Amino acid sequence: MRAVLQRVSKASVTVDSELISSIGKGLLVLLGIEDADGQEDVEWLTNKIVNLRIFNDENDVMNRSVLDVHGQIIVVSQFTLHAQTKKGNRPSYIKAAKPDIAVPMYERFVSVLEQKLGKKVGTGIFSADMKVELLNDGPVTIVIDTKNKE
C-alpha cells in the first residue's frame, strides 16, 4: 500500500457536482493498493496514519497526531500512486490492484481506520471521476509505502 497524507485545514470530494465527503482539520489520504497488499499492510498503515505526529502543539512543533487534535480523515482511492515511469512517457499501472482486489481492501482499510480513529472516515467513490479539493495546512505532505518502511 502506498499513501500520500496531506495535513489539511479542510478537504472535500465531489462527484458529478455532488458533495460526497468533506472535513475540516485533519488528513486527506490518497491510497494506492497493489495485489501484494494484505491485512498486515492495513494494520501497519492505519496505525501509522492515526499516530503520526504531524500536527502542531502549543509551541508550534509538530508533536500531535490526528487523534490528539480530534481531526478528521478522508480516504480517496488512487491507483495512479502505483504508476511505473521507468520506461517511456506513458505510465504503467500494472502493479495497481484490479477492482476485485482493491475494492474490498479499500473498504477494509477504511473500516479499520474508523475503528482506530473512533469516528467516521470520509471517502470518495471508487473508480469515479472525483474532484478533490483541499487546503493543505503547512503545507505538510508525507508519502508512506508499506513495502518500503522508511
C-alpha positions, 0 to 999 in steps of 0.5 A: 500500500502506498499513501500520500497524507496531506495535513489539511485545514479542510478537504472535500470530494465531489462527484458529478457536482455532488458533495460526497465527503468533506472535513475540516482539520485533519488528513486527506489520504490518497491510497494506492493498493497493489495485489501484494497488499494484505491485512498486515499492510492495513494494520501497519498503515492505519496505525501509522496514519492515526499516530503520526505526529504531524500536527502542531502543539502549543509551541508550534512543533509538530508533536500531535497526531490526528487523534490528539487534535480530534481531526478528521480523515478522508480516504480517496482511492488512487491507483495512479500512486502505483504508476511505473515511469521507468520506461517511456512517457506513458505510465504503467499501472500494472502493479495497481490492484484490479477492482476485485482486489482493491475494492474490498481492501479499500473498504477494509482499510477504511473500516479499520481506520474508523475503528482506530480513529473512533469516528467516521472516515470520509471517502470518495467513490471508487473508480469515479471521476472525483474532484478533490479539493483541499487546503493543505495546512503547512503545507505538510505532505508525507508519502508512506509505502508499506513495502518500503518502511522508511 
